[in-house]
Amino acid sequence: MDTPAPTPGPAPLPRFPADFLWGVSTSAHQIEGAVGEREASVWDAFTAREGVVRDGSTAEVACDHVRRYREDVGLLAGLGVGAYRFSVSWPRVNSPGGIGFYDRLVDELCAAGVRPVATLFHWDLPAGLDWLERDTAERFAAYVEVVAERLGDRVERWITLNEPAEHTLFGHALGVHAPGRALLFDALPVAHHQLLAHGLAVRALRAAGAARTGITNSHGPTWLASDDPADTEAAAFHDLLLNRLFAEPVLLGEYPDGMGELMPGSASQVAADLAVISEPLDFYGINYYAPTRVGAPLNTPSEFGGIPLPAELPFSVREITGRPVTDSGWPVVPEALTELLCGFRERYGDRLPPVVVTENGCAYDGLEDTERIAYLDAHIRALHAASAAGVDVRGYFVWTLLDNFEWAEGYTRRFGLVHVDRTTRRRTPKASYHWFREALREQRRPPAP
Ligand code: FCB
């Protein structure tokens, strides 16, 4: 497959500060492959089940990144990004020699002038562990110590967890992601134990003298289905569960709206945990994809991005109409990124550390991906608008470098700036790769006198 000619983009993007961190993100389970060289994770066990992944695929080979990482770092260098966010696989680190892979990757990145940003947990829990157990948080901190010790001299930024909300909701409440439990509200201990793991990890990183540390939460504005009180109440609950529950323990040291009472342990234990969870951070990572329109429960199950939601939830997700949708069925609403960031700044004021958008992107097929270019262009402008309105935004990472294993969607969603052939794993930069490279080059150009 030939690389398409660079498509001339729309008008140049607004300028960001010279030290703004531009990057792309990936995660271990979605690209690495080489599963035989590491312990099993909950995702290996989950994908072995019949019918849980749309195309019946697994991440056994994925993008074969463990073998092709040099080529992938070459793609990053060619793109001209300042940073690369990858995740470290806990099961790989548990395996003999496993951490050596990240050592080599980090060296390769540094040699290419790309700053490593490491996420310590992106959903691939070692198969024998369980977030329902408090002990998992302590084990996580011990693993983080090992990684910080080995890579801490070169990693530019650390991210403790990726999207604990989605891991709780999809993996433990609804059962559509690993480990495949459908516990609904009984999944709340999973949220608390991950947050505790985050706080313990921050302490471990600080003790190891590690560099800047943060967390990545996924957030999006909750839009009201109507002003009807039943809809307003349902929307507030959705916002509580998806936004506030994971932001407020970290930023404010408290659970919102009495949620702390639902967490495992005595009140004094939860209070002591919150002191750990709210360790000050250097930055707050936000993944943004789309807003959600929410209303009162309907008597029929609703859907969220193709995922069926049980009727017993106290809210329902409604369609956002009049917008283009990506291949994931998510509406394209760039201005909701401005709304989200300004809303966070308003809600949390000075308690909100500088923000880094650690993921933003879209699924579309094809190499001439004009829709992806339009998506990224519009979202970067929306980010600039938030920054102009006073939000302290320090970086933006595109999800993602390579077409990869998109969890329960298997290989049916292509989020990459680089196309990956499913049989040969050959990489072909898409038009969006060329567009982003040009946009970054423009950003680096000295401003006109
Ligand atoms: C986020 C995940 C990431 C990827 C994108 C599309 O929720 O963090 O791994 O699946 O969505």
Residues whose N, C-alpha, C, O or C-beta is under 5 A from the ligand:
A	BS01	FCB	S27 E163
